[in-house]
Amino acid sequence: MSVISLIFVVTGALFIFAAAVGIGRFGDTMSRVHAVTKPQTIGLVFCLTGAIIKIVSSPDFGVSQRSDIGIVVLLVIFALLTSPVTAQRISRLARREGLYADDMLRNDRPAGKKRRKR
């Protein structure tokens, strides 16, 4: 079971590393938001799943370890609930302030609103 746990943790770490590289390499706000929310959340879920597998497969699994699993599950739920909301708020603010690349322009502005000049 520890090999399966290690596979989950390493996979999660690679996703988190990809998110960090994406923040550094992407130029505009929308791409950076995408890079930080999607792979980072999946990487966190993989790492915490590996931690749960490691805790459950421990030979001295007892009552105190069950509470650890509960906290890890709450962390997963919190990450899955907050990451999309944060990404939506940052993207909306970037769109409103005109902080995205000019080649990403489409005609989906709210009626009556003009794009802010930089």
N, C-alpha and C positions, 0 to 999 in steps of 0.2 A: 504493500500500500504506500510505502514511502516513495517508491519510484513514481507512482501516479501523482502523488502530492508534489513531487519535484517537477514533473512535467507541467502541471498546472501553474506552479509558481514561476517557472522559467518562461513559459508562454506569456503569462501576465506581465512579467518584467520586460519582455520584448515588445509587447504592445505599449507599455508605458514609455519605454525608450523611443519607440516610433512617434509617440505623441510629442515627446520633448524635441526630437529632431524636426518634426513638422512645425513646431512653434518657431524654431530658429530659421527654418528654410523658407517657409511661406511668407509672402510679402504683404498681403492685404489682410484686413481684419476678419473677413468672412472665412477665408481659408484657414486662418489660425484658430478661429473658434471651432471649426469643423475638426481640425487636428487635435485640439485639446479635449474636446468632449467625447467623441466617439471611441477612439482607441484607449484613452485614459480610463474611461468607465469600464470598458470590456477588460482591460488589463487588471484593474482593481478587482473586478468580479472573479477573474481567473485566480489571482493571488489569494484572495480570501477563500475561494473554493478549495485551493490547495491547502490552506491552513486548516479548514474544517476537516478535510480528509486526514490530515496529519494528527489532529486532535482526537478524532474518532478512532483512528487505528492505533492509538497509544495503548500499551498494555495496562497502564494504571488509569484508565478512563473512569472517572467517577463523577460525583455531584458537582464539584467545583469546575470540572471541564465542561459540563453541560451549560453552566452559566457563561463560560467563555464562548461557546458556540452561539448562544443567544445574542451576545454582544456583536459577534462577527456578522450574524444574519441581519441585525439592526443596521450595521454599517453598510451592508450591501443594499438594503432597502433605502437608506438615506441617500446613498450615492446615486441610485437609479432614479430617485425622485428629484434630486436637486440639480443634477447635471443638465438635463434637457431644459429646465426652467432657466438656469443661468445662461445657457447658450442662446436661448430665445431672447432674453433680456439684453444681452450684449449685442446680438445681431440687430435687434430693433434699434438700439441706441446708435450703432455704427451706421445703419441705414439712414436714420433720421439726421445724423450729423454729417453724412457724406464721407465716411471714413473707409470707403471701399474703392477698389480699382475701377477706373472708368470703363473698362471693357465688360464689367459686370452689370452695366446699366440695362434696365428693361423698363417697360412702361407699366410698372405696377405700383407707382406712387399713389398715396391716397388722393382723392379728388381735392383740388384746390391747393395742394401743397407743391411748392417748387423746390427743386434741388438747391441746397445751400452751396454757394460758391466758396471755394477755399481761399 
